[in-house]
Amino acid sequence: MSRGTFRSKNKVGETMSFQTDSSSGTTFDPTVTFLPGLSDRVSWDLGEGGGYIADSSLSYTYPDTGTTKTVTLRTNKLSNLYTATFASSNIVGNLDMTGWDNLGLTFSIFGNPDLTGITHTASTQTFSTYQANSCGLTGNHDMSMLPGLGGSFYITSNPNLTSITHTASTEVFSQYQAYFCNLTGNHDLSMFPKLGGSVYLFNNSLLTGITHTASTEVFSQYQAQTCGLTGNHDMSMLPGLGGVFRINSNSALTSITHAASTEVFTQYYAYGCGLTGNHDMSMLPGLGGQFYILSNPLLTGITHTTSTEVFSQYRAEGCGLTGNHDMSMFPNLGGQFFITSNSALTGITHTASTEVFSVYYAYSCGLTGNHDMSMLPGLGGNFQIYSNSLLTGITHTASTEVFSVYNASFCNLDYVNFLPLSGATINGYIGLQSNSMSVTDVNHILVDFDNMSTNLNPAGWTGTTLDISGTNAAPDSSSGGFDGIAALSSLTGGTNNWT
């Protein structure tokens, strides 16, 4: 890059030069503007030996196949220039903005994959947009001379960018995006007291930490997933956190500290991390939507507070949850519920919810005694609670939903009253095998199923597959006052058509 002077009709001008390999297959279309209230001339030497073209905005197609040309901009004073747009201009190497002492408002240089650096000079102007995404920025990007940075900041998809140096700014950020780079170590954002909106720092595998300062701005998106975050991630200074929160796939992240926030969460993803001990969410009454905290094997508990938001997914499978998991504060739990593979989980407490469940998985846990689901009239879909060797009972309430699977095998169940589900439809599989049921329990269940399929709801309870084999006793014709043999014959007959 170069900066020089020229004289024309006794006027002194200033120039800046940069290189481009724009070709016949692209359009070279840079645009600059002047400070409000100023007007001046801008000319461009396109590096073809044809002299200068006078205009503040170009749209030019080079005739070659992409040779490197040196472009020179000249104007009376570079400090009179205000905005710059060099998007997809095929800039090569470093872009030297020295002399642009009033750069501000909009700086747009995205889509220049061979642009390796940008040299700024000090400017106190305010930025509403700074875009340098999808470039080839390398090493550190120094912005310490731009105290007016704010608005929308995009520097995404620069795979060789290892750090960004900022200075203090009191401007409001609606967007801060630096994802798909190679940010390394700690990324310091402590100089931005009005950070908010959407913060995207995901897919920086060497990013070990993010430092914030207090900000009362509302966050609609905070995404730092698939990084290398380590230890505790402190967000105690961000009371406006909400919307979409994703910090998943950080295997060395052991905890997250939140501040009290009344914002609504539509997504909370903290799965595939190293969360340890209890995860305190008692300060987030707007939790709802999709909650994913699965695959944290050292996570022993989750503390919630009351939320009236609707949950479409709640996933805490593959953790180390211990004792009873209290969900009595969620009156709108529904959708898909996964809490499987928590071997020390002995109970789950629900509250009344009229939401419909399409999936309820609580298998391979340590559920003990009776599992009370009498408050969930929307239960249906795929229900699997098998492999809980200390589970002795399940209590249902009336449901009219459709079940595709009901699997409570390999537990220690006695008689389960399925009559509350007589208004539901089962068009798939019921698994009750290997529960060590007595003859009386088996007879009683078969008689109930026959009554449901023959009398109570033939449309909903025909053509079902039932597995009640394994360690359960074989039915007989009299134990407990129930004729299991007759019920079995009726169920497998041509009317009911059970398998």
Secondary structure as GFF3:
##gff-version 3
##sequence-region A 1 499
A	DSSP	beta_strand	5	8	.	.	.	ID=ss1
A	DSSP	beta_strand	11	20	.	.	.	ID=ss2
A	DSSP	beta_strand	31	34	.	.	.	ID=ss3
A	DSSP	beta_strand	42	45	.	.	.	ID=ss4
A	DSSP	beta_strand	52	54	.	.	.	ID=ss5
A	DSSP	beta_strand	69	75	.	.	.	ID=ss6
A	DSSP	three_ten_helix	78	80	.	.	.	ID=ss7
A	DSSP	beta_strand	81	85	.	.	.	ID=ss8
A	DSSP	beta_strand	91	96	.	.	.	ID=ss9
A	DSSP	beta_strand	105	108	.	.	.	ID=ss10
A	DSSP	beta_strand	115	119	.	.	.	ID=ss11
A	DSSP	beta_strand	127	131	.	.	.	ID=ss12
A	DSSP	beta_strand	138	142	.	.	.	ID=ss13
A	DSSP	beta_strand	151	154	.	.	.	ID=ss14
A	DSSP	beta_strand	160	165	.	.	.	ID=ss15
A	DSSP	beta_strand	173	177	.	.	.	ID=ss16
A	DSSP	beta_strand	185	188	.	.	.	ID=ss17
A	DSSP	beta_strand	195	200	.	.	.	ID=ss18
A	DSSP	beta_strand	207	211	.	.	.	ID=ss19
A	DSSP	beta_strand	219	223	.	.	.	ID=ss20
A	DSSP	beta_strand	230	235	.	.	.	ID=ss21
A	DSSP	beta_strand	241	246	.	.	.	ID=ss22
A	DSSP	beta_strand	252	258	.	.	.	ID=ss23
A	DSSP	beta_strand	265	269	.	.	.	ID=ss24
A	DSSP	beta_strand	277	280	.	.	.	ID=ss25
A	DSSP	beta_strand	289	292	.	.	.	ID=ss26
A	DSSP	beta_strand	299	303	.	.	.	ID=ss27
A	DSSP	beta_strand	311	315	.	.	.	ID=ss28
A	DSSP	beta_strand	323	327	.	.	.	ID=ss29
A	DSSP	beta_strand	333	338	.	.	.	ID=ss30
A	DSSP	beta_strand	345	350	.	.	.	ID=ss31
A	DSSP	beta_strand	357	361	.	.	.	ID=ss32
A	DSSP	beta_strand	368	373	.	.	.	ID=ss33
A	DSSP	beta_strand	381	384	.	.	.	ID=ss34
A	DSSP	beta_strand	390	396	.	.	.	ID=ss35
A	DSSP	beta_strand	402	407	.	.	.	ID=ss36
A	DSSP	three_ten_helix	419	421	.	.	.	ID=ss37
A	DSSP	beta_strand	425	431	.	.	.	ID=ss38
A	DSSP	alpha_helix	439	451	.	.	.	ID=ss39
A	DSSP	pi_helix	452	456	.	.	.	ID=ss40
A	DSSP	beta_strand	465	467	.	.	.	ID=ss41
A	DSSP	three_ten_helix	479	481	.	.	.	ID=ss42
A	DSSP	alpha_helix	484	491	.	.	.	ID=ss43
###
